[in-house]
Amino acid sequence: MEKVKIKSYSLSEMKDKFIGKPGIKERDNYEKKLRKEISRIK
């Protein structure tokens, strides 16, 4: 059986790919909502 090399991605790479790069409106909105939710938990 042939071994297949699996590529792994960091969380930052996945956010860049699916939400957008930092500085883009969608990414900024995501980060803002995330910070708001985290502050509610503390």
Distance bins in CASP14 RR format, pairs under 12 A and 6 or more apart:
PFRMAT RR
TARGET T0000
AUTHOR 0000-0000-0000
RMODE 2
METHOD distances of the structure
MODEL  1
7 13 0 0 0 0 0 1 0 0 0 0 0
7 14 0 0 0 0 0 1 0 0 0 0 0
8 14 0 0 0 0 0 1 0 0 0 0 0
9 15 0 0 0 0 1 0 0 0 0 0 0
9 16 0 0 0 0 1 0 0 0 0 0 0
9 17 1 0 0 1 0 0 0 0 0 0 0
9 18 0 0 0 0 0 1 0 0 0 0 0
10 16 0 0 0 0 1 0 0 0 0 0 0
10 17 0 0 0 0 0 1 0 0 0 0 0
11 17 0 0 0 0 0 1 0 0 0 0 0
11 18 0 0 0 0 0 1 0 0 0 0 0
11 19 0 0 0 0 0 1 0 0 0 0 0
11 34 0 0 0 0 0 1 0 0 0 0 0
12 18 0 0 0 0 0 1 0 0 0 0 0
12 19 0 0 0 0 0 1 0 0 0 0 0
12 20 0 0 0 0 0 1 0 0 0 0 0
12 21 0 0 0 0 0 1 0 0 0 0 0
12 22 0 0 0 0 1 0 0 0 0 0 0
12 27 0 0 0 0 0 1 0 0 0 0 0
12 31 0 0 0 0 0 1 0 0 0 0 0
13 19 0 0 0 0 0 1 0 0 0 0 0
13 20 0 0 0 0 0 1 0 0 0 0 0
13 21 0 0 0 0 0 1 0 0 0 0 0
14 20 0 0 0 0 0 1 0 0 0 0 0
15 21 0 0 0 0 1 0 0 0 0 0 0
15 22 0 0 0 0 1 0 0 0 0 0 0
15 23 0 0 0 0 0 1 0 0 0 0 0
15 24 0 0 0 0 0 1 0 0 0 0 0
15 26 0 0 0 0 0 1 0 0 0 0 0
15 27 1 0 0 1 0 0 0 0 0 0 0
15 28 0 0 0 0 0 1 0 0 0 0 0
15 30 1 0 0 1 0 0 0 0 0 0 0
15 31 0 0 0 0 1 0 0 0 0 0 0
15 34 0 0 0 0 1 0 0 0 0 0 0
16 22 1 0 0 1 0 0 0 0 0 0 0
16 23 0 0 0 0 0 1 0 0 0 0 0
16 24 0 0 0 0 1 0 0 0 0 0 0
16 26 0 0 0 0 0 1 0 0 0 0 0
16 27 0 0 0 0 1 0 0 0 0 0 0
16 30 0 0 0 0 0 1 0 0 0 0 0
17 27 0 0 0 0 0 1 0 0 0 0 0
18 24 0 0 0 0 0 1 0 0 0 0 0
18 26 0 0 0 0 1 0 0 0 0 0 0
18 27 0 0 0 0 1 0 0 0 0 0 0
18 30 0 0 0 0 1 0 0 0 0 0 0
19 25 0 0 0 0 0 1 0 0 0 0 0
19 26 1 0 1 0 0 0 0 0 0 0 0
19 27 1 0 1 0 0 0 0 0 0 0 0
19 28 0 0 0 0 1 0 0 0 0 0 0
19 29 0 0 0 0 1 0 0 0 0 0 0
19 30 1 0 1 0 0 0 0 0 0 0 0
19 31 0 0 0 0 1 0 0 0 0 0 0
19 33 0 0 0 0 0 1 0 0 0 0 0
19 34 0 0 0 0 0 1 0 0 0 0 0
20 26 1 0 1 0 0 0 0 0 0 0 0
20 27 1 0 1 0 0 0 0 0 0 0 0
20 28 0 0 0 0 1 0 0 0 0 0 0
20 29 0 0 0 0 0 1 0 0 0 0 0
20 30 0 0 0 0 1 0 0 0 0 0 0
20 31 0 0 0 0 0 1 0 0 0 0 0
21 27 1 0 0 1 0 0 0 0 0 0 0
21 28 0 0 0 0 0 1 0 0 0 0 0
21 30 0 0 0 0 0 1 0 0 0 0 0
21 31 0 0 0 0 0 1 0 0 0 0 0
22 28 1 0 0 1 0 0 0 0 0 0 0
22 29 0 0 0 0 0 1 0 0 0 0 0
22 30 0 0 0 0 0 1 0 0 0 0 0
22 31 1 0 0 1 0 0 0 0 0 0 0
23 29 0 0 0 0 0 1 0 0 0 0 0
23 30 0 0 0 0 0 1 0 0 0 0 0
23 31 0 0 0 0 1 0 0 0 0 0 0
23 32 0 0 0 0 0 1 0 0 0 0 0
24 30 0 0 0 0 1 0 0 0 0 0 0
24 31 0 0 0 0 0 1 0 0 0 0 0
25 31 0 0 0 0 0 1 0 0 0 0 0
25 32 0 0 0 0 0 1 0 0 0 0 0
26 32 0 0 0 0 0 1 0 0 0 0 0
26 33 0 0 0 0 0 1 0 0 0 0 0
27 33 0 0 0 0 0 1 0 0 0 0 0
27 34 0 0 0 0 0 1 0 0 0 0 0
28 34 0 0 0 0 0 1 0 0 0 0 0
28 35 0 0 0 0 0 1 0 0 0 0 0
29 35 0 0 0 0 0 1 0 0 0 0 0
29 36 0 0 0 0 0 1 0 0 0 0 0
30 36 0 0 0 0 0 1 0 0 0 0 0
30 37 0 0 0 0 0 1 0 0 0 0 0
31 37 0 0 0 0 0 1 0 0 0 0 0
31 38 0 0 0 0 0 1 0 0 0 0 0
32 38 0 0 0 0 0 1 0 0 0 0 0
32 39 0 0 0 0 0 1 0 0 0 0 0
33 39 0 0 0 0 0 1 0 0 0 0 0
33 40 0 0 0 0 0 1 0 0 0 0 0
34 40 0 0 0 0 0 1 0 0 0 0 0
34 41 0 0 0 0 0 1 0 0 0 0 0
35 41 0 0 0 0 0 1 0 0 0 0 0
35 42 0 0 0 0 0 1 0 0 0 0 0
36 42 0 0 0 0 0 1 0 0 0 0 0
END
